[in-house]
Amino acid sequence: MIWLLYNIALVLLAPIWVPWMLWRASKRNEKPNWKERAGEYVIPRRIDRQRIWLHAVSVGEVFAARPIITELKTRLPGYEIVLTCTTSTGRSVAEPMVGKQVDYLFYFPIDIPRFCMAAMTRVEPAVVVIMETELWLNFLWAAKLTNAKTCLANGRISEKSFGRAIRAKFFYPEIFSKLDLCLMQTDPDGIRAAALGARETKVLGNSKYDEAVEIVNANWRAKLAISPTEKLIVVGSARGEEEEDLIIAALKGLDARVVFAPRHVERDEGVQAKATAAGFKTGLRSKGESEADFLVLDTFGELAFTYPEAEMAIIGGGFADLGGQNIIQPMAAGCPVICGPNMKNFREPFESGLERGAIKVATTSVELRAAVDLLLNDERLRKSMSEAGKKLVAENLGASSRYANEIVKLAEAFHASRTQKR
């Protein structure tokens, strides 16, 4: 009944969500592949069904999936990995993985029964793995109709999301009933999943710690022609104009080089215009203007490589109430972190980082400037924060292996049940 009501609502509300989806897509530099969004994947059939389908909605989920995929390729060498993304930015980050960790990369189907079944019957996976929180009823319905095993991996449910979900508790048991296993990051995540109807939960940690330690020093100081005496500040994933304004105002007049990565690359020219108006000599990485005092990083996949040589990282998403962006990558690189207080999407590493002294918090432009000045002028403090961040990350490694083990068990269970039916 819930499934039927959900699909009736999709039809009735189509005049609202379809134009909204098309409008959102029009704002992106890279346009979606609408055939793939309709489930029309070009992929050869595998009768043996030795495929794992991982869905990672955007950039952060792709990063979280990467070390798990590496572990799966080791444990299941005969299997193919199919990766789907919803956003164009997520797909752009995932593209270098094709032919290495990933065999096929597609856009995720729109959650319409026909589209989801079209995609599922083409892929025919043994196991469907959904990263973090991206739960769609028709997609899971299609997975179970094809008898695939299903699980949530690196799962997280913030307090705010749980508060909204609990008000629609009649709906969530229908979704969780279609998940064979919920593999969560922390104990609170597991408790919340169970309260929403999860049948079986296990707490395995955060795979983003494993992803972060794979980052190597790419010698960015040489690429940007930064001398040993110059200071480098990296701004990672600033989201929206409110955060852009706050951060640029705080950095105005500083004697340091700035690499500024907006969360959405479409904001590149807007950020550049604001920084120019603030008196910076600006440039765009995509145009090779890398020697600018204020470099807008309008490329994909390079941000993490800037952290090892930076004096500090200012991480976005938490100055405005947006849940925060990845603070694990800079900590793994030994880079002191400054962020806002609204880090619910990274609650556990944020709270641990604060407790260990690896993170400083600022709520206003004035507070941010004070924190930046303090770090620029105190090498001993930078070193202590660096060591605290690296130690925190080192203590939390290994989740990806645990996730891969559970996914392998699901694949084995799928093939065992398939053999019995024969």
Buried (B, 14 or more C-beta within 10 A) or exposed (E): EBBEEBBEEBEEEEEEEEEEBEEEBEEBEBEBBEEBBBBBBEBEEBEEBBBBBBBBBBBBBBBBBBBBBBBBBEEBEEBBBBBBBBBBBBBBBBBEBEEEBBBBBBBBBBBBBEBBBBBBBBBBBBBBBBBBBBBBBBBBBBBBBBEBBBBBBBBBBBEEBBEEBEEEEEBBBBBBBBBBBBBBBBEBBBBBBBBBBBBEBBBBBBBBBBBBBEBEEBEBBEBBEBEEEBBBBBBBBBBBBEBBBBBBBBBBEBEBBBBBBBBBBBBBEBBBEBBEEBEBEBBBBEEEBBEBBBBBBBBBEBBBBBBBBBBBBBBBBBBBEBBBBBBBBBBBBBBBBBBBBBBBBBBBBBEBBBEBBBBBBBEEBEBBBBBBEBBBEEEEBBEBBBBBBBBBBEEBBBBBBBBBEBBBBBBBBBBEEEEEEE
